[in-house]
């Protein structure tokens, strides 16, 4: 059985590296590296959007949530579903703007300070997201080779592979690798879910062994706790730089809008199937290693609950998905540092060759930082919520205001980004929590950070001069 896993993992790794090496030879300019030369058709966009969104956050954090709370874990992906409905209308506007990064957008609509603060917020959020992809991938390798690969060693191996894969060809490598991965994952998950439900005794069999709350709308969650899962996901989806970069890379505004339709269908299907697999697995395996580390329920179920070939395919698909998402979220902040800091302020006249060299070096350095974070992250669910909150509170309100508000000012946006980032980073510090009553201090950072950021944005905008017509023209 181990040889089957080895063969499949080697095939996937070689295929992904081959795509990356091939696409590396097509990269000649900054636009080629950062936005794939703005040539991505709708079909490639669908799968790269799907792959960048559904990674360890769904396969490990979402599964950990499902192991503990059953079908109520769907509150987490529901935020993404709501966000997608709104993104259908945002996508053509984003492609029309046609820049490279979210900080490009922030400077065009607000000012240079917003650009720099936005880059910093993205750096914290996206390296956090990359880190738990590394951790999840390490868990997969440990489950496949328990006597050879420890979780820590697996994390190192995944990190090294992702860093090399991403550094070679940038967006082009990421997008075309996603086309392969997204197809594989969707097919195998749709096949595996009904098989596992049947093996667990059907829906009635799962209800017999799992708590009744696992099949209720809120389950063990309070409504407020459900919102703490839904809102960060919703706001990350609406402001997700990785998503906007894909729209900037589209061949046309029409391709961007078509891709969102496919993305909506794929996300609804795949997120639901992942939760069902996790719940079926939790009914089958209630003790042992997975009870100690519930984030591993999907790869553990693939390893022990499916026929050898099907289980190997699902594990390989999880492995590939983690690599894909890690590449997306590692590449995105590297783009910020290169385009928004290096090219903008340090070396505006840098040649395409130098920009490519600096871009690849930046990927390596950020990958090492994400690896450091991964080695100290025990709960992938908690790490996910932290990363989502940084982005959701600091950036999503000002990004949406750029497209839909004519009154939010540059300094209102700057104040919102700074406030949202600061509240999120300090909220869990004991010295800060002691300042608030227990009923507020015990909550996650999302609502305090979001409310503070939006309030500051509104107040500061009301007391500072309105945006100029030139600032508003590109977003109408």
Secondary structure in CASP SS format (residue, H / E / C, confidence):
PFRMAT SS
TARGET T0000
AUTHOR 0000-0000-0000
METHOD secondary structure of the structure
MODEL  1
X C 1.00
X H 1.00
X H 1.00
X H 1.00
X H 1.00
X H 1.00
X H 1.00
X H 1.00
X H 1.00
X H 1.00
X H 1.00
X H 1.00
X H 1.00
X H 1.00
X H 1.00
X H 1.00
X H 1.00
X H 1.00
X H 1.00
X H 1.00
X H 1.00
X H 1.00
X H 1.00
X H 1.00
X C 1.00
X C 1.00
X C 1.00
X C 1.00
X C 1.00
X H 1.00
X H 1.00
X H 1.00
X H 1.00
X H 1.00
X H 1.00
X H 1.00
X H 1.00
X H 1.00
X C 1.00
X E 1.00
X C 1.00
X H 1.00
X H 1.00
X H 1.00
X H 1.00
X H 1.00
X H 1.00
X H 1.00
X H 1.00
X H 1.00
X H 1.00
X H 1.00
X H 1.00
X C 1.00
X C 1.00
X H 1.00
X H 1.00
X H 1.00
X H 1.00
X H 1.00
X H 1.00
X H 1.00
X H 1.00
X H 1.00
X H 1.00
X H 1.00
X H 1.00
X H 1.00
X H 1.00
X H 1.00
X H 1.00
X H 1.00
X H 1.00
X H 1.00
X H 1.00
X H 1.00
X H 1.00
X H 1.00
X H 1.00
X H 1.00
X H 1.00
X H 1.00
X H 1.00
X H 1.00
X H 1.00
X H 1.00
X H 1.00
X H 1.00
X H 1.00
X H 1.00
X H 1.00
X H 1.00
X H 1.00
X H 1.00
X H 1.00
X H 1.00
X H 1.00
X C 1.00
X C 1.00
X C 1.00
X C 1.00
X H 1.00
X H 1.00
X H 1.00
X H 1.00
X H 1.00
X H 1.00
X H 1.00
X H 1.00
X C 1.00
X C 1.00
X H 1.00
X H 1.00
X H 1.00
X H 1.00
X H 1.00
X H 1.00
X H 1.00
X H 1.00
X H 1.00
X H 1.00
X H 1.00
X H 1.00
X H 1.00
X H 1.00
X H 1.00
X H 1.00
X H 1.00
X H 1.00
X H 1.00
X H 1.00
X H 1.00
X H 1.00
X H 1.00
X H 1.00
X H 1.00
X H 1.00
X H 1.00
X H 1.00
X H 1.00
X H 1.00
X H 1.00
X H 1.00
X H 1.00
X C 1.00
X C 1.00
X C 1.00
X C 1.00
X C 1.00
X C 1.00
X H 1.00
X H 1.00
X H 1.00
X H 1.00
X H 1.00
X H 1.00
X H 1.00
X H 1.00
X H 1.00
X H 1.00
X H 1.00
X H 1.00
X H 1.00
X H 1.00
X H 1.00
X H 1.00
X H 1.00
X H 1.00
X H 1.00
X C 1.00
X H 1.00
X H 1.00
X H 1.00
X H 1.00
X H 1.00
X H 1.00
X H 1.00
X H 1.00
X H 1.00
X H 1.00
X H 1.00
X H 1.00
X H 1.00
X H 1.00
X H 1.00
X H 1.00
X H 1.00
X H 1.00
X H 1.00
X H 1.00
X H 1.00
X H 1.00
X H 1.00
X H 1.00
X H 1.00
X H 1.00
X H 1.00
X H 1.00
X H 1.00
X C 1.00
X C 1.00
X H 1.00
X H 1.00
X H 1.00
X H 1.00
X H 1.00
X H 1.00
X H 1.00
X H 1.00
X C 1.00
X C 1.00
X H 1.00
X H 1.00
X H 1.00
X H 1.00
X C 1.00
X C 1.00
X C 1.00
X C 1.00
X C 1.00
X C 1.00
X C 1.00
X H 1.00
X H 1.00
X H 1.00
X H 1.00
X H 1.00
X H 1.00
X H 1.00
X H 1.00
X H 1.00
X H 1.00
X H 1.00
X H 1.00
X H 1.00
X H 1.00
X H 1.00
X H 1.00
X H 1.00
X C 1.00
X H 1.00
X H 1.00
X H 1.00
X H 1.00
X H 1.00
X H 1.00
X H 1.00
X H 1.00
X C 1.00
X E 1.00
X C 1.00
X C 1.00
X H 1.00
X H 1.00
X H 1.00
X H 1.00
X H 1.00
X H 1.00
X H 1.00
X H 1.00
X H 1.00
X H 1.00
X H 1.00
X H 1.00
X H 1.00
X H 1.00
X H 1.00
X H 1.00
X H 1.00
X H 1.00
X H 1.00
X H 1.00
X H 1.00
X H 1.00
X H 1.00
X H 1.00
X H 1.00
X H 1.00
X H 1.00
X H 1.00
X H 1.00
X H 1.00
X H 1.00
X H 1.00
X C 1.00
X C 1.00
X C 1.00
X C 1.00
X H 1.00
X H 1.00
X H 1.00
X H 1.00
X C 1.00
X H 1.00
X H 1.00
X H 1.00
X H 1.00
X H 1.00
X H 1.00
X H 1.00
X H 1.00
X H 1.00
X H 1.00
X H 1.00
X H 1.00
X C 1.00
X C 1.00
X H 1.00
X H 1.00
X H 1.00
X H 1.00
X H 1.00
X H 1.00
X H 1.00
X H 1.00
X H 1.00
X H 1.00
X H 1.00
X H 1.00
X H 1.00
X H 1.00
X H 1.00
X H 1.00
X H 1.00
X H 1.00
X H 1.00
X H 1.00
X H 1.00
X H 1.00
X H 1.00
X H 1.00
X H 1.00
X H 1.00
X H 1.00
X H 1.00
X H 1.00
X H 1.00
X H 1.00
X H 1.00
X H 1.00
X H 1.00
X H 1.00
X H 1.00
X H 1.00
X H 1.00
X H 1.00
X C 1.00
X C 1.00
X C 1.00
X C 1.00
X C 1.00
X H 1.00
X H 1.00
X H 1.00
X H 1.00
X H 1.00
X H 1.00
X H 1.00
X H 1.00
X H 1.00
X H 1.00
X H 1.00
X H 1.00
X H 1.00
X H 1.00
X H 1.00
X H 1.00
X H 1.00
X H 1.00
X H 1.00
X H 1.00
X H 1.00
X H 1.00
X H 1.00
X C 1.00
X C 1.00
X C 1.00
X C 1.00
X C 1.00
X H 1.00
X H 1.00
X H 1.00
X H 1.00
X H 1.00
X H 1.00
X H 1.00
X H 1.00
X H 1.00
X H 1.00
X H 1.00
X H 1.00
X H 1.00
X H 1.00
X H 1.00
X H 1.00
X H 1.00
X H 1.00
X H 1.00
X H 1.00
X H 1.00
X H 1.00
X H 1.00
X H 1.00
X H 1.00
X C 1.00
X C 1.00
X C 1.00
X C 1.00
X C 1.00
X H 1.00
X H 1.00
X H 1.00
X H 1.00
X H 1.00
X H 1.00
X H 1.00
X H 1.00
X H 1.00
X H 1.00
X H 1.00
X H 1.00
X H 1.00
X H 1.00
X H 1.00
X H 1.00
X H 1.00
X C 1.00
X C 1.00
X C 1.00
X H 1.00
X H 1.00
X H 1.00
X H 1.00
X C 1.00
X C 1.00
X C 1.00
X C 1.00
X H 1.00
X H 1.00
X H 1.00
X H 1.00
X C 1.00
X C 1.00
X C 1.00
X H 1.00
X H 1.00
X H 1.00
X H 1.00
X H 1.00
X H 1.00
X H 1.00
X H 1.00
X H 1.00
X H 1.00
X H 1.00
X H 1.00
X H 1.00
X H 1.00
X H 1.00
X H 1.00
X H 1.00
X H 1.00
X C 1.00
X C 1.00
X C 1.00
X C 1.00
X C 1.00
X C 1.00
X H 1.00
X H 1.00
X H 1.00
X H 1.00
X H 1.00
X C 1.00
X C 1.00
X C 1.00
END
